[in-house]
């Protein structure tokens, strides 16, 4: 059977789909990028916030229009988990749907057999089809979350924290490294809590030390580090490792004490500031990325001013700013006075203006040095230019590198490069030599 797919949502969702496609391919099915020729189309959806749900619905409707009349339309993931009681009635175009942790149900449906009933079935560690560039792979180290932030739907969709064993993760990285993967991006809902379910204590540092022992040349990037779990031990470990990148993705969400408390975040304003200062002191060359929610219920002008001042003073290298979405089933939806949309947009604009200055200033400092980059593909707008990423740019969120010469066409790299121009959020680079 020829099977096509659409991957929506976060990197963690992408990993689920890659394992499913790997299992299907291992079972003799053919993976196709052409939906119009496929015998089945699988859409793995996101359901975290309203825009993601809307995107998923649009993808279903578009796929229904282009597919062959007898082709099956299958929908999986967070949206169908979150709205499992409504999907069939609202979207009759769907032939089969299943939720999170039940990917094996899709295999059973396509092969016409009864599924094996399990509460959760995350196909980790088996066959896998990388749906992005072949040199980079996301590694999901745990599933679900115990943090219970008041604005977040993840625990109700993906359940409590469930980690993978260290040896399982190390074996997967080793196998993918042997297949040519050169960058591993560790993801979960909160990487700092890794191990607290299996080993009864945080084990991220132990995991990183075991990964560091794997032979060969590759890089490790750690995403999703809640500030309350970023320790001096972790920062020193990263600083002294040749494989682990000095890149910290630390979603702070806010800096005001009242807002953090109402969000049910475990961090305090002083704790967050300490983490940023500690990283800068121990590893001055490290890049720090963060995300923030703007317009949380009751956010006053004074509380927002604290957030803006934090961005200006502590200068994250990259940052994303998102409006608060009142998601059904979350405690925050019933909290306080809503901040009107116009005010939220204005506040996000002020944060972005400050952040653009931060990022440009940091890139100007980097411009003085040689940097390491990977090439990915021809640029969509200028096909004669290759594009890729520097090591200080995470996939999909931190801009891209445009290469001014044809040297990067010889492979993915890595390459030693020099920045010629900063065009926020992107950089234009000259290739000096292959690394």
DORO-266058 format. One line per field, with one value per residue (C-alpha): residue in one letter; residue number from 1; x, y, z. Coordinates in nm, 2 decimals, padded with zeros to 4 digits. Layout:
BEGIN
code	a/...;
pos	NUM/...;
x	X/...;
y	Y/...;
z	Z/...;
***
This chain:
BEGIN
code	x/x/x/x/x/x/x/x/x/x/x/x/x/x/x/x/x/x/x/x/x/x/x/x/x/x/x/x/x/x/x/x/x/x/x/x/x/x/x/x/x/x/x/x/x/x/x/x/x/x/x/x/x/x/x/x/x/x/x/x/x/x/x/x/x/x/x/x/x/x/x/x/x/x/x/x/x/x/x/x/x/x/x/x/x/x/x/x/x/x/x/x/x/x/x/x/x/x/x/x/x/x/x/x/x/x/x/x/x/x/x/x/x/x/x/x/x/x/x/x/x/x/x/x/x/x/x/x/x/x/x/x/x/x/x/x/x/x/x/x/x/x/x/x/x/x/x/x/x/x/x/x/x/x/x/x/x/x/x/x/x/x/x/x/x/x/x/x/x/x/x/x/x/x/x/x/x/x/x/x/x/x/x/x/x/x/x/x/x/x/x/x/x/x/x/x/x/x/x/x/x/x/x/x/x/x/x/x/x/x/x/x/x/x/x/x/x/x/x/x/x/x/x/x/x/x/x/x/x/x/x/x/x/x/x/x/x/x/x/x/x/x/x/x/x/x/x/x/x/x/x/x/x/x/x/x/x/x/x/x/x/x/x/x/x/x/x/x/x/x/x/x/x/x/x/x/x/x/x/x/x/x/x/x/x/x/x/x/x/x/x/x/x/x/x/x/x/x/x/x/x/x/x/x/x/x/x/x/x/x/x/x/x/x/x/x/x/x/x/x/x/x/x/x/x/x/x/x/x/x/x/x/x/x/x/x/x/x/x/x/x/x/x/x/x/x/x/x/x/x/x/x/x/x/x/x/x/x/x/x/x/x/x/x/x/x/x/x/x/x/x/x/x/x/x/x/x/x/x/x/x/x/x/x/x/x/x/x/x/x/x/x/x/x/x/x/x/x/x/x/x/x/x/x/x/x/x/x/x/x/x/x/x/x/x/x/x/x/x/x/x/x/x/x/x/x/x/x/x/x/x/x/x/x/x;
pos	1/2/3/4/5/6/7/8/9/10/11/12/13/14/15/16/17/18/19/20/21/22/23/24/25/26/27/28/29/30/31/32/33/34/35/36/37/38/39/40/41/42/43/44/45/46/47/48/49/50/51/52/53/54/55/56/57/58/59/60/61/62/63/64/65/66/67/68/69/70/71/72/73/74/75/76/77/78/79/80/81/82/83/84/85/86/87/88/89/90/91/92/93/94/95/96/97/98/99/100/101/102/103/104/105/106/107/108/109/110/111/112/113/114/115/116/117/118/119/120/121/122/123/124/125/126/127/128/129/130/131/132/133/134/135/136/137/138/139/140/141/142/143/144/145/146/147/148/149/150/151/152/153/154/155/156/157/158/159/160/161/162/163/164/165/166/167/168/169/170/171/172/173/174/175/176/177/178/179/180/181/182/183/184/185/186/187/188/189/190/191/192/193/194/195/196/197/198/199/200/201/202/203/204/205/206/207/208/209/210/211/212/213/214/215/216/217/218/219/220/221/222/223/224/225/226/227/228/229/230/231/232/233/234/235/236/237/238/239/240/241/242/243/244/245/246/247/248/249/250/251/252/253/254/255/256/257/258/259/260/261/262/263/264/265/266/267/268/269/270/271/272/273/274/275/276/277/278/279/280/281/282/283/284/285/286/287/288/289/290/291/292/293/294/295/296/297/298/299/300/301/302/303/304/305/306/307/308/309/310/311/312/313/314/315/316/317/318/319/320/321/322/323/324/325/326/327/328/329/330/331/332/333/334/335/336/337/338/339/340/341/342/343/344/345/346/347/348/349/350/351/352/353/354/355/356/357/358/359/360/361/362/363/364/365/366/367/368/369/370/371/372/373/374/375/376/377/378/379/380/381/382/383/384/385/386/387/388/389/390/391/392/393/394/395/396/397/398/399/400/401/402/403/404/405/406/407/408/409/410/411/412/413/414/415/416/417/418/419/420/421/422/423/424/425/426/427/428/429/430/431/432/433/434/435;
x	00.00/00.13/00.10/00.14/00.16/00.12/00.30/00.16/00.26/00.57/00.88/00.75/00.45/00.68/00.88/00.55/00.48/00.83/00.81/00.47/00.59/00.90/00.68/00.46/00.76/00.91/00.58/00.61/00.42/00.56/00.60/00.50/00.52/00.24/-00.10/-00.30/-00.14/-00.15/-00.38/-00.39/-00.31/-00.21/-00.24/-00.07/-00.23/-00.16/-00.44/-00.24/-00.40/-00.68/-00.47/-00.32/-00.67/-00.78/-00.47/-00.54/-00.90/-00.79/-00.54/-00.81/-01.04/-00.76/-00.65/-01.01/-01.02/-00.70/-00.70/-00.82/-01.18/-01.10/-00.80/-00.83/-00.79/-00.65/-00.61/-00.40/-00.24/-00.33/-00.64/-00.81/-00.71/-00.84/-01.17/-01.21/-01.58/-01.65/-01.42/-01.64/-01.95/-01.76/-01.53/-01.71/-01.43/-01.21/-01.22/-01.03/-00.89/-00.70/-00.53/-00.20/00.00/-00.21/-00.02/-00.03/-00.41/-00.33/-00.12/-00.39/-00.65/-00.45/-00.38/-00.73/-00.66/-00.78/-00.56/-00.38/-00.54/-00.29/-00.34/-00.03/00.18/00.46/00.66/00.99/01.32/01.19/01.21/01.19/01.16/01.32/01.08/01.32/01.68/01.87/02.15/01.93/01.69/01.47/01.51/01.21/01.34/01.00/00.63/00.37/00.41/00.35/00.39/00.02/00.06/-00.28/-00.28/-00.16/-00.37/-00.07/-00.13/-00.49/-00.38/-00.06/-00.09/00.16/00.54/00.66/01.03/01.24/01.53/01.88/02.01/01.71/01.79/02.16/02.10/01.87/02.12/02.40/02.20/02.10/02.46/02.58/02.32/02.48/02.28/02.50/02.27/02.04/01.78/01.66/01.29/01.02/00.77/01.03/01.37/01.48/01.23/01.37/01.41/01.19/00.94/01.17/01.47/01.29/01.52/01.62/01.86/01.92/02.29/02.34/02.18/02.40/02.71/02.61/02.54/02.88/03.05/02.92/03.20/03.20/03.14/02.80/02.62/02.35/02.11/01.88/01.54/01.26/01.44/01.22/01.42/01.35/01.55/01.85/02.14/02.50/02.59/02.41/02.56/02.92/02.86/02.75/03.03/03.29/03.14/03.26/02.93/02.66/02.59/02.60/02.24/01.97/01.60/01.44/01.07/01.02/00.66/00.67/00.87/00.61/00.56/00.18/00.15/00.40/00.20/-00.13/00.04/00.14/00.50/00.76/01.00/01.03/01.15/01.47/01.52/01.48/01.72/01.97/01.96/02.03/02.31/02.46/02.47/02.63/02.89/02.99/02.96/02.96/02.95/02.62/02.31/01.98/01.64/01.32/00.94/00.68/00.31/00.16/-00.19/-00.23/-00.56/-00.52/-00.18/-00.15/00.06/00.30/00.33/00.40/00.66/00.85/00.85/00.97/01.24/01.36/01.40/01.60/01.82/01.88/01.90/01.80/01.96/01.64/01.28/00.92/00.62/00.27/-00.07/-00.26/-00.52/-00.81/-00.82/-01.12/-01.05/-00.76/-00.78/-00.65/-00.96/-01.17/-00.91/-00.94/-01.00/-00.91/-00.66/-00.80/-00.65/-00.53/-00.34/-00.18/-00.07/00.08/00.27/00.40/00.52/00.71/00.87/00.97/01.13/01.34/01.43/01.53/01.79/01.91/01.95/02.12/02.37/02.46/02.50/02.73/02.95/02.95/03.03/03.39/03.44/03.43/03.11/03.00/02.69/02.50/02.35/01.99/01.83/01.79/01.63/01.26/01.28/01.63/01.69/02.05/02.13/02.16/02.02/02.09/02.15/02.44/02.50/02.35/02.02/01.77/01.56/01.26/01.27/01.59/01.62/01.85/02.18/02.20/02.52/02.67/02.87/02.83/03.07/02.78/02.62/02.88/02.68/02.51/02.84/02.92/03.12/03.33/03.17/03.20/02.91/02.90/02.57/02.30/01.95/01.73/01.64/01.87/02.24/02.43/02.75/03.05/03.18/03.55/03.60/03.44/03.49;
y	00.00/00.35/00.58/00.96/01.17/01.52/01.61/01.90/02.06/02.03/01.82/01.57/01.51/01.47/01.19/00.99/01.01/00.91/00.60/00.51/00.56/00.35/00.07/00.08/00.08/-00.21/-00.39/-00.36/-00.04/00.23/00.58/00.85/01.23/01.25/01.26/01.24/00.90/00.75/00.47/00.62/00.96/00.99/01.33/01.36/01.66/01.91/02.02/02.23/02.57/02.70/02.80/02.45/02.29/02.52/02.42/02.05/02.09/02.27/02.00/01.73/01.92/01.98/01.62/01.50/01.70/01.58/01.21/00.93/00.84/00.50/00.63/00.62/00.94/00.87/01.13/01.08/01.29/01.56/01.70/01.36/01.27/01.60/01.60/01.22/01.24/01.50/01.42/01.17/01.40/01.71/01.57/01.29/01.31/01.10/00.72/00.64/00.83/00.75/00.95/00.99/00.68/00.46/00.46/00.08/00.12/00.28/-00.02/-00.26/-00.06/-00.05/-00.42/-00.52/-00.68/-00.61/-00.37/-00.48/-00.28/-00.09/00.23/00.38/00.25/00.48/00.29/00.42/00.26/00.07/00.14/00.51/00.73/01.08/01.32/01.62/01.66/01.34/01.48/01.58/01.39/01.47/01.22/01.21/01.12/01.12/01.16/01.37/01.61/01.65/02.02/02.11/02.47/02.63/02.74/02.41/02.12/01.88/01.67/01.61/01.51/01.32/01.22/01.21/01.20/00.88/00.85/00.62/00.43/00.57/00.26/00.28/00.64/00.57/00.28/00.48/00.77/00.52/00.35/00.68/00.81/00.50/00.59/00.94/01.16/01.44/01.64/01.50/01.73/01.61/01.69/01.63/01.85/01.94/01.78/01.89/01.64/01.35/01.04/01.15/00.87/00.58/00.66/00.87/01.17/01.40/01.22/01.45/01.50/01.13/01.08/01.34/01.18/00.85/01.01/01.19/00.85/00.74/00.74/00.95/01.31/01.45/01.73/01.72/02.00/02.01/02.18/02.25/02.32/02.46/02.72/02.56/02.25/02.42/02.36/02.45/02.09/02.09/02.41/02.30/01.96/02.13/02.38/02.10/01.87/01.86/01.71/01.89/02.24/02.54/02.62/02.66/02.66/02.79/02.88/03.13/03.23/03.54/03.71/03.87/03.69/03.70/03.58/03.30/03.19/03.20/03.00/02.74/02.77/02.64/02.92/03.25/03.58/03.57/03.20/03.28/03.57/03.35/03.09/03.34/03.50/03.17/03.05/03.38/03.36/02.99/02.98/03.33/03.20/03.00/03.10/03.13/03.10/03.16/03.18/03.41/03.42/03.77/03.87/03.61/03.68/04.00/04.10/04.47/04.73/04.72/04.34/04.35/04.63/04.38/04.13/04.39/04.51/04.15/04.11/04.43/04.36/03.98/03.98/03.63/03.56/03.43/03.45/03.37/03.57/03.41/03.55/03.37/03.14/03.05/02.68/02.47/02.26/02.47/02.65/02.97/03.01/03.09/03.33/03.71/03.98/03.91/04.14/04.27/04.16/04.51/04.55/04.20/04.28/04.60/04.43/04.16/04.43/04.60/04.27/04.18/04.52/04.47/04.12/04.21/04.44/04.16/03.91/04.16/04.26/03.90/03.81/04.11/03.96/03.62/03.79/03.83/03.46/03.15/02.95/02.60/02.55/02.27/02.30/02.18/02.26/02.53/02.84/02.86/03.22/03.21/02.86/02.93/02.98/02.70/02.75/02.58/02.65/02.75/02.54/02.83/02.81/02.54/02.38/02.59/02.86/03.07/03.18/03.03/03.06/03.16/03.05/03.29/03.04/02.69/02.52/02.41/02.21/01.94/01.80/01.87/01.95/02.06/02.36/02.63/02.96/03.33/03.57/03.83/03.99/03.99/04.00/03.94/03.67/03.52/03.54/03.53/03.33/03.24/02.88/02.88/02.50/02.17/02.08;
z	00.00/-00.09/00.21/00.23/00.54/00.68/01.01/01.21/01.54/01.75/01.72/01.97/01.75/01.45/01.63/01.68/01.31/01.21/01.42/01.27/00.91/01.00/01.13/00.82/00.58/00.77/00.72/00.34/00.28/00.05/00.18/-00.08/-00.07/-00.33/-00.16/-00.49/-00.57/-00.22/-00.10/00.24/00.39/00.75/00.92/01.26/01.43/01.70/01.94/02.19/02.11/01.89/01.59/01.58/01.59/01.30/01.10/01.16/01.04/00.73/00.65/00.68/00.44/00.19/00.20/00.15/-00.17/-00.33/-00.23/-00.46/-00.41/-00.26/-00.06/00.32/00.53/00.87/01.14/01.46/01.73/01.98/01.81/01.78/02.14/02.28/02.08/02.04/02.11/01.85/01.56/01.38/01.38/01.29/01.02/00.83/00.57/00.81/00.76/01.08/01.37/01.68/01.96/02.13/02.21/01.99/01.66/01.64/01.59/01.25/01.15/01.25/01.06/00.74/00.76/00.85/01.19/01.54/01.73/02.05/02.32/02.54/02.73/02.58/02.29/02.18/01.92/02.05/01.95/01.65/01.27/01.19/00.88/00.93/00.76/00.78/00.67/00.71/00.92/01.21/01.43/01.73/02.02/02.25/02.60/02.78/02.72/02.90/03.19/03.56/03.59/03.55/03.43/03.44/03.07/02.93/02.78/02.74/03.06/02.96/02.61/02.67/03.03/03.31/03.27/03.13/03.05/02.84/02.99/02.94/02.76/02.52/02.43/02.40/02.17/01.94/01.91/01.84/01.56/01.40/01.43/01.24/00.97/00.92/01.16/01.29/01.51/01.79/01.94/02.28/02.33/02.59/02.76/03.03/02.98/03.33/03.48/03.28/03.51/03.79/03.71/03.63/03.85/04.11/04.06/03.78/03.55/03.26/03.35/03.38/03.04/02.88/03.02/02.87/02.53/02.56/02.57/02.23/01.98/01.66/01.56/01.63/01.82/02.09/02.14/02.45/02.41/02.66/02.99/03.26/03.45/03.79/03.68/03.52/03.76/03.79/03.73/03.40/03.28/03.37/03.20/02.88/02.89/02.92/02.66/02.30/02.18/02.37/02.23/02.45/02.36/02.62/02.54/02.86/02.84/03.13/03.02/03.25/03.51/03.73/04.07/04.06/03.70/03.76/04.06/03.87/03.59/03.85/03.73/03.98/03.90/04.08/03.93/04.12/04.03/03.66/03.67/03.86/03.59/03.31/03.51/03.60/03.24/03.13/03.40/03.35/02.97/02.82/02.46/02.52/02.34/02.54/02.38/02.57/02.52/02.69/02.72/02.68/02.80/03.07/03.26/03.47/03.33/03.42/03.25/03.55/03.53/03.15/03.21/03.43/03.14/02.90/03.14/03.18/02.80/02.79/03.09/03.06/02.68/02.56/02.23/02.07/02.20/02.10/02.22/02.22/02.31/02.58/02.45/02.68/02.61/02.71/03.02/03.16/03.49/03.35/03.13/03.44/03.58/03.61/03.36/03.00/02.83/02.51/02.18/02.08/02.40/02.37/02.01/02.13/02.41/02.18/01.94/02.21/02.32/01.96/01.91/02.22/02.12/01.76/01.92/02.14/01.86/01.63/01.90/01.97/01.60/01.55/01.82/01.65/01.31/01.43/01.46/01.24/01.29/01.21/00.99/00.82/00.47/00.43/00.09/-00.18/-00.07/-00.16/-00.29/-00.44/-00.57/-00.66/-00.29/-00.04/00.31/00.64/01.00/01.23/01.54/01.75/01.55/01.66/01.38/01.26/01.53/01.51/01.15/00.89/00.71/00.34/00.17/-00.08/-00.27/-00.42/-00.18/00.04/-00.24/-00.19/00.11/00.43/00.61/00.87/00.73/00.88/00.78/00.83/00.86/00.58/00.65/00.92/00.79/01.10/01.18/00.91/00.84/00.51/00.53/00.32/00.34/00.44/00.43/00.52/00.89;
***
